[in-house]
Amino acid sequence: MTRKTGYAAASAVAALALVLTTGCTTKSYVRSQTEPVIQKTNELDDATAANNRAIHDVDQRAQAGIQQAQNSANQAQQSAQNATQAANGAQTSSQDAVNRADSLAGVIANLDNYQQVADVSVTFGFNKSVLTRADKDQLDQFGGQLASTKSYILEVTGGTDSIGSKEYNYGLSDRRAMAVVQYLASKYNVPAHKFYLVGLGKDVQVASDQSAAGRAKNRRVEIQLLSNAGAQNSPATQTGSLNPPSGNTNPTMQ
């Protein structure tokens, strides 16, 4: 081997070594740069998966809560509907059981034995049939006597002023009287047969309708407490058919 050939071979070996060294350095650099990125990507994937699981879990709990709330609302609505139906049924029964007549003389055989013990009158606003707090206070003072009164009946008369049609006013006077009946029946446990709705639908006024004050007085329900002085701890004797009055059921009162 000549000196020149030896020099060339040495140069080739040196170049190859340089290439190999550079290649190793490049791979190490690339690996050192990409591994953190890959690791960070994996961490982000894990975090995203965990976040998705958490969102799914929250969504499931929210849906379960919504369903439970809906079920509770449905149950409450059903209970309210049942209560309303029961109340309507009770109201219908009480209205059917209340005695209606033109006068007590036609349905009470021994009416002469009954004496008036107390009376009360409540008034209503124009076109109203709902008891106010003041009305209830008056009825409470009146109702407090019922428990100690023997063999009694309650005469209830409803009225209106003259504004409006006869047909409408008849219904309005009836609703006012029934508001009083239902209040006394429910709070003081008065049986429906104790009530006598007398003169409903008749043109019976207590004041002139020419003034606002007179019309206000006519928008009333009057209640009389009558006790049978001749009875001995027995209910009042009733005779005759207790049917609603016919032929004169159209008042001109409101």
C-alpha positions as CSV (number, residue, x, y, z in Angstrom):
1,M,0.0,0.0,0.0
2,T,1.4,3.3,-0.9
3,R,1.4,6.3,1.3
4,K,-1.3,8.0,-0.9
5,T,-3.6,5.0,-0.8
6,G,-3.2,4.7,3.0
7,Y,-4.1,8.3,3.4
8,A,-7.2,7.9,1.3
9,A,-8.3,4.9,3.3
10,A,-7.7,6.7,6.5
11,S,-9.8,9.6,5.3
12,A,-12.6,7.3,4.3
13,V,-12.6,5.6,7.7
14,A,-12.7,9.0,9.4
15,A,-15.6,10.2,7.2
16,L,-17.6,7.1,8.0
17,A,-17.0,7.5,11.7
18,L,-18.2,11.1,11.5
19,V,-21.3,10.0,9.7
20,L,-22.1,7.3,12.2
21,T,-21.4,9.7,15.1
22,T,-23.7,12.4,13.5
23,G,-26.5,9.9,12.9
24,C,-26.5,8.7,16.5
25,T,-26.5,12.3,17.7
26,T,-29.4,13.2,15.5
27,K,-31.5,10.2,16.7
28,S,-30.8,11.1,20.3
29,Y,-31.8,14.7,19.7
30,V,-35.0,13.7,18.0
31,R,-35.9,11.2,20.7
32,S,-35.2,13.8,23.4
33,Q,-37.5,16.3,21.7
34,T,-40.4,14.0,20.8
35,E,-40.7,11.9,24.0
36,P,-41.9,14.8,26.1
37,V,-44.5,15.7,23.4
38,I,-45.7,12.1,23.2
39,Q,-45.9,12.0,27.0
40,K,-47.8,15.3,27.1
41,T,-50.2,14.0,24.4
42,N,-50.8,10.8,26.4
43,E,-51.5,12.9,29.5
44,L,-53.9,15.1,27.6
45,D,-55.7,12.0,26.3
46,D,-56.0,10.6,29.8
47,A,-57.3,13.9,31.1
48,T,-59.8,14.1,28.3
49,A,-61.0,10.6,28.9
50,A,-61.4,11.3,32.6
51,N,-63.2,14.6,31.9
52,N,-65.6,12.8,29.5
53,R,-66.3,10.1,32.2
54,A,-67.0,12.9,34.7
55,I,-69.3,14.7,32.4
56,H,-71.2,11.4,31.6
57,D,-71.5,10.7,35.3
58,V,-72.8,14.2,36.0
59,D,-75.2,13.9,33.1
60,Q,-76.5,10.6,34.4
61,R,-77.0,12.0,37.9
62,A,-78.7,15.1,36.5
63,Q,-81.1,13.0,34.4
64,A,-81.9,10.8,37.4
65,G,-82.6,13.9,39.5
66,I,-84.8,15.4,36.8
67,Q,-86.7,12.1,36.5
68,Q,-87.2,11.9,40.2
69,A,-88.4,15.5,40.4
70,Q,-90.8,14.8,37.5
71,N,-92.1,11.8,39.3
72,S,-92.6,13.8,42.5
73,A,-94.3,16.5,40.5
74,N,-96.6,13.9,38.8
75,Q,-97.5,12.4,42.2
76,A,-98.2,15.8,43.6
77,Q,-100.4,16.7,40.7
78,Q,-102.3,13.4,40.9
79,S,-102.8,14.0,44.7
80,A,-104.0,17.5,44.0
81,Q,-106.4,16.2,41.3
82,N,-107.7,13.5,43.7
83,A,-108.2,16.1,46.4
84,T,-110.0,18.4,44.0
85,Q,-112.3,15.6,42.9
86,A,-112.9,14.6,46.6
87,A,-113.7,18.3,47.4
88,N,-116.0,18.6,44.4
89,G,-117.7,15.4,45.4
90,A,-118.2,16.6,49.0
91,Q,-119.5,19.9,47.8
92,T,-122.0,18.3,45.4
93,S,-123.1,16.0,48.2
94,S,-123.6,18.9,50.6
95,Q,-125.5,20.8,48.1
96,D,-127.8,17.9,47.4
97,A,-128.4,17.2,51.1
98,V,-129.2,20.8,52.0
99,N,-132.9,21.4,52.3
100,R,-134.3,24.0,49.9
101,A,-137.8,25.5,50.3
102,D,-139.9,28.6,49.9
103,S,-140.6,28.7,53.7
104,L,-140.0,26.6,56.8
105,A,-143.7,26.3,57.4
106,G,-144.0,23.9,54.5
107,V,-141.3,21.4,55.8
108,I,-141.3,21.7,59.6
109,A,-144.3,20.1,61.3
110,N,-143.9,21.8,64.7
111,L,-142.4,25.1,63.6
112,D,-144.2,26.9,66.4
113,N,-141.9,25.1,68.9
114,Y,-138.8,26.7,67.4
115,Q,-137.4,29.9,68.8
116,Q,-134.8,32.1,67.3
117,V,-131.6,31.9,69.4
118,A,-129.2,34.0,67.3
119,D,-128.8,35.4,63.9
120,V,-126.0,36.9,61.7
121,S,-125.7,38.5,58.3
122,V,-122.7,38.7,56.1
123,T,-122.4,40.8,53.0
124,F,-120.5,40.3,49.7
125,G,-118.8,42.6,47.2
126,F,-120.4,43.2,43.8
127,N,-120.7,40.0,41.9
128,K,-118.7,38.1,44.6
129,S,-119.5,34.9,46.4
130,V,-116.3,34.4,48.4
131,L,-116.3,34.9,52.2
132,T,-113.9,37.6,53.4
133,R,-111.9,37.5,56.7
134,A,-114.4,39.8,58.3
135,D,-117.3,37.5,57.1
136,K,-115.6,34.5,58.7
137,D,-115.0,36.3,61.9
138,Q,-118.7,37.0,62.2
139,L,-119.6,33.4,61.3
140,D,-117.1,32.2,63.9
141,Q,-118.9,34.2,66.6
142,F,-122.2,32.8,65.4
143,G,-120.9,29.2,65.0
144,G,-119.5,29.1,68.5
145,Q,-123.1,28.8,69.9
146,L,-124.0,25.7,67.8
147,A,-122.3,23.1,70.0
148,S,-124.3,24.1,73.0
149,T,-127.7,24.5,71.2
150,K,-130.0,21.5,71.3
151,S,-132.3,20.4,68.4
152,Y,-131.5,23.4,66.2
153,I,-131.9,24.2,62.5
154,L,-130.3,27.0,60.5
155,E,-132.3,29.1,58.2
156,V,-130.1,30.6,55.4
157,T,-131.4,33.3,53.0
158,G,-129.2,34.6,50.2
159,G,-129.7,37.9,48.4
160,T,-128.3,40.1,45.7
161,D,-128.9,43.6,44.4
162,S,-131.0,44.3,41.3
163,I,-128.2,44.6,38.8
164,G,-128.1,41.8,36.2
165,S,-130.4,39.2,34.9
166,K,-132.8,37.2,37.0
167,E,-131.2,33.9,36.0
168,Y,-127.7,35.0,36.8
169,N,-128.7,36.5,40.1
170,Y,-130.4,33.4,41.2
171,G,-127.2,31.4,40.7
172,L,-125.2,34.1,42.5
173,S,-127.5,34.2,45.5
174,D,-127.2,30.4,45.7
175,R,-123.4,30.5,45.5
176,R,-123.3,33.0,48.3
177,A,-125.6,30.9,50.5
178,M,-123.6,27.8,49.8
179,A,-120.3,29.6,50.7
180,V,-121.8,30.2,54.2
181,V,-123.2,26.6,54.5
182,Q,-119.9,25.0,53.5
183,Y,-117.9,27.2,56.0
184,L,-120.2,26.4,58.9
185,A,-120.5,22.7,57.9
186,S,-116.8,22.1,57.6
187,K,-115.6,24.2,60.6
188,Y,-118.4,23.4,63.1
189,N,-119.3,19.9,61.9
190,V,-122.9,20.9,61.1
191,P,-124.8,18.1,59.3
192,A,-126.2,19.2,55.9
193,H,-129.8,18.4,56.9
194,K,-129.6,21.1,59.6
195,F,-129.5,23.8,56.9
196,Y,-132.6,25.2,55.2
197,L,-132.0,27.5,52.3
198,V,-135.2,29.6,52.3
199,G,-136.4,32.0,49.8
200,L,-133.4,31.7,47.5
201,G,-134.3,33.2,44.1
202,K,-137.1,35.3,45.4
203,D,-137.0,39.1,45.1
204,V,-136.5,39.8,48.8
205,Q,-134.5,42.9,49.6
206,V,-133.7,44.6,52.8
207,A,-132.9,48.0,51.5
208,S,-133.5,50.3,48.5
209,D,-131.4,49.6,45.4
210,Q,-131.5,53.3,44.5
211,S,-128.2,53.9,46.4
212,A,-124.8,52.2,46.6
213,A,-125.3,51.7,50.4
214,G,-128.7,50.0,49.8
215,R,-127.3,47.7,47.1
216,A,-124.4,46.7,49.4
217,K,-126.9,45.7,52.1
218,N,-128.9,43.5,49.7
219,R,-125.7,41.6,48.7
220,R,-126.0,39.5,51.8
221,V,-126.7,36.1,53.3
222,E,-128.8,36.0,56.5
223,I,-128.5,33.0,58.9
224,Q,-130.9,32.4,61.8
225,L,-130.3,29.8,64.5
226,L,-133.6,28.3,65.6
227,S,-133.9,25.9,68.5
228,N,-136.8,23.5,69.2
229,A,-137.8,24.4,72.8
230,G,-140.1,21.4,73.1
231,A,-137.5,18.7,72.0
232,Q,-135.5,16.7,74.5
233,N,-132.1,16.0,73.0
234,S,-133.7,14.8,69.7
235,P,-133.3,16.3,66.2
236,A,-136.1,18.5,64.9
237,T,-139.0,16.6,63.3
238,Q,-139.3,17.1,59.6
239,T,-142.3,16.3,57.4
240,G,-143.1,16.7,53.7
241,S,-141.0,16.5,50.7
242,L,-137.8,18.6,50.8
243,N,-137.6,19.5,47.1
244,P,-136.3,22.7,45.7
245,P,-139.0,25.4,45.1
246,S,-140.5,25.5,41.7
247,G,-142.1,28.2,39.6
248,N,-140.4,31.2,41.4
249,T,-136.6,30.6,41.0
250,N,-135.6,33.8,39.3
251,P,-134.6,36.7,41.5
252,T,-133.8,40.2,40.5
253,M,-131.1,40.5,43.1
254,Q,-127.3,40.8,42.9
